[in-house]
Amino acid sequence: MRLVGARLPWAVLTAGLAVYALVFLIWSVAPLDLSPETRTLVGDAAFLPPGILVALLAWRASTSHGLSREARRAWIWLGVAYLAFWLGDALYFYYDVVNEVPYPSLADAAYLGYYPLLLVGLVSFPRVLRSGAERLRFGLDAATVALGGAMVVWYFVLGPIAAAGSTDVSETLLAISYPVGDLVLLLGLAIIALRAPRELPRRALLLLLSGLVVSLAADLAYAVQTLDGTYESGRWVDTTYIIAWALLGASAYFAYARPHLENDPPPSAATRADSLPLLPYLAVALGYGMLLAGIGTAWSPTVVGLVVGAGGLTALVVARQVTAVRENVRLVAEREARRGEARFRSLVQNASDVIVVVDPDSRIRYVTPSVERVLGYRLDELRGMRLAALVRPDDAERHDALLVDAVRAPGGSASTELRLARSDGGWLFVEATATNLLVDPDIQGIVVTIRNVDDRKRVEVKLAHQAFHDALTGLANRLLFSEQVGLALSDARAGRGQAVVLFLDLDNFKTVNDSLGHDAGDRVLIELAKRIRASTRSADLTARFGGDEFAVLLEVPSSNVAAIAMSERILAALREPLELHGVEIALGASIGIAISPDGAEQSDELLRNADVAMYAAKSAGKGRYAIFEPGMQVPARERLDLEAALRHALEQREFELYFQPVVDLATRQVVGSEGLLRWHRPGNGLVAPGEFIPTAEETGLIVPIGRWTLEQGCQAAVSWPSEASRRAPFIALNLSARQLEDPHIVDDVRDALARSGLAPERLVLEVTESMVMLDPEHTIARLHALKALGVGLAIDDFGTGYSSLSYLRTLPVDTVKIDRSFIADLDRAAGSALVQGIVELGHSLGLVVVAEGIEGPEQAEALERFGCELAQGFYFARPLPLAEMDALFLPS
């Protein structure tokens, strides 16, 4: 135990009080030969030590920090009451010493002050009275005990005083005051007995009750002996008072000591009004017993008072029984309600869903423990709260409608989906079903079953987002964009402004994918998508259509000026270089603008117009914008028609390979040929490559066309005869950029050689400088793979690109072809020197040099002087069909 040293003196004082009472008891019954005066003085003096000690112990109890403020205040009042009684004893002893006890005296005033102070102290202890019925029952029981005790006091004390009929009014009043004080003491005793204070330990409570009972008994004994004239100071009546002091002092000590005991259980809860059920019945028995005793005597004021008291006692008993009946009815109803609630709890207590019982105003009356797992709240946090307080504001209308629908249909149910706040601040998707059980006596509320559908709902939201958004950039996709364009056109038709669409296509983006890979291309797209979005307004819609195509729908209403300004912002943002894998990449875009002032177009039509304008911007040089005009549809339609015709030509074999001979300048003999593609387009005659190859490149059709060209070229060259004096003729075929980027190009060449039987060294594949420099590392690796097949490689149009000697040394090429633009300038000194330099450069690298575009003998002679080995051009022969080319190799 703690504070033992601090309590030791008070424990000694308490024990001393008990010893003192025992010693006084022995002295009071001992056959001592003392004079009445001496015994009186000793008896009166004996009251002084215990009285002051009890007051001190009560004060000590009021200083306990283990008690509430109300309990400490109650002990202060009790201490003041004990001090008042001690003051009366001290004054009475003083009067005895001077041999003159006035009647009445100041001692009587102190004694009489003791009773109301004691009552105030007893009723100041905190008590628990939970309901009006409980308070009424307590009051009736206390009144019954007080009235029954009053009849005892009346019978033994007040009745005889009234019968004596003294003529001294003050003496009579004083004589009556003490029994009335005992009635006050009796009332306090009934209060403390019937409703034990919640902070008064049981031991202290029993000692307090015992002390009050002994004190009351001593008062009654003193009053009776005084009336009979048999009272003698220092005898057993005085001993009874001292025993009462000892009990009261011990009560105060244990009230102070109990809260400080280590590991001591908390103070017991307030005793219910029926925890001492015999006390009111005992009071009734005593009251009626006094009535029976009085009726056996002659008619007197004592009997009259007892009859009146019995009538009041009867009324209290009847009122108590009526209250008990009502209480029993209430308890039965509560018990049935608890049973119903228990049945309800047994059904829902362990449910995985959260089940909430709410009032029509959504105030929570009950919630299952599963709420802690689902939402994270403790049960005591939610009771009394409105369910609406947990609902996300966006869903408030659905929540209100749910309760309204439930209230309208008793016994019916309604459901909706809501988002509820979790204790961690997040939101949980739930399915809430409200069932109206307001008329059910066991429930009397609206039962809301809350099911966690968060995972399912988030999957649905994710799927819905994926259905309308691009997975890579998070922008809207074509489907969502088309829907919003339709709404914008509806607004335009309603006169709310014009609809404006911007269609963007990145320039040269394919180079990024081909050179750095698709992962790098995806990162570039993500960054450029951010730039496009940052260039638009918050209300504008930005979308990615796939690949490197983007679109922007301007908020309605908009204008031509706003569309142009936004296009310029986007173009400026996209021109800013970005660094990836240590490589600085600068891309631009071409933007087509389509405007619908009155919403007359359909969504697809407006998008098609923007696409047409975008192609017009690309055709005008890229990196710019163009506003759609009806005249733009003609080239766009022609481009679409050309694409369809090319697909048809590939299926119907409308292509033909022509061959331009390559001659040896020294011998003027044909040593090979360059295969050139021609298209016999129905209704258009023979179409030159320059008219359809760009479209084939753009659409990707150049890959299957190039595959066909390889097959035909190899099949043609394998039939050309060779002479013993010279090498077998070769066939030179051009590879486009799209073909070189195609991962299957090596397989295509290998298959063409295998199917034709052509020796690999008789096939020369030509690539341009610009193709090599788009992605040098990737192109060089691809050329090495082709070279490994044994074919020859040539750089076509040499001198027109921007290759460097360092790259030229690393290329596995055999031949360089001087572009025809340089040959045309041979008649000028500067041009002649440049061609001669190219020839010498080629020879220094160990390469064969071929000159293209020879138009006359002077050019051929000059090239021969420079040491150029091979040449081709109209001077030697125009491109020939296969039959004419075959004829060149026939013996003459």
Secondary structure by P-SEA (a helix, b strand, c coil): ccccccaaaaaaaaaaaaaaaaaaaaaaaccccccaaaaaaaaaaaacaaaaaaaaaaaaaaacccccaaaaaaaaaaaaaaaaaaaaaaaaaaaaaacccccccaaaaaaaaaaaaaaaaaaccccccccaaaaaaaaaaaaaaaaaaaaaaaaccaaaaaaaccccaaaaaaaaaaaaaaaaaaaaaaaaaacccccccaaaaaaaaaaaaaaaaaaaaaaaaaaacccccccaaaaaaaaaaaaaaaaaaaaaaccccccccccccccccccccaaaaaaaaaaaaaaaaaaaccccaaaaaaaaaaaaaaaaaaaaaaaaaaaaaaaaaaaaaaaaaaaaaaaccccccbbbbbccccccccccccccccccccccccccccccccccccaaaaaaaaaaaaaacccbbbbbbbbbbccccbbbbbbbbbbbccccccccbbbbbbbcaaaaaaaaaaaaaaaccccccccccaaaaaaaaaaaaaaaaaccbbbbbbbbbbcaaaaaaaaccaaaaaaaaaaaaaaaaaaccccbbbbbccccbbbbbccccccaaaaaaaaaaaaaaaabbbbcccbbbbbbbbbbbbbbccccccaaaaaaaaaaaaaaaaaacccccccccccaaaaaaaaaaaaaaaaaaaaaccbbbbbbbbbccccccccbbbbbbbbbccccccccccccaaaaaaacaaaaaaaaaaaaaaaaaaacccccccccbbbbbbbccccccccaaaaaaaaaaaaaccccccbbbbbccccccccaaaaaaaaaaaaaabbbbbbcccccccccaaaaaacccccccccaaaaaacccaaaaaaaaaaaaaaaaabbbbbbcccccaaaaaaaaaacccccccccccccccaaaaaaaaccc
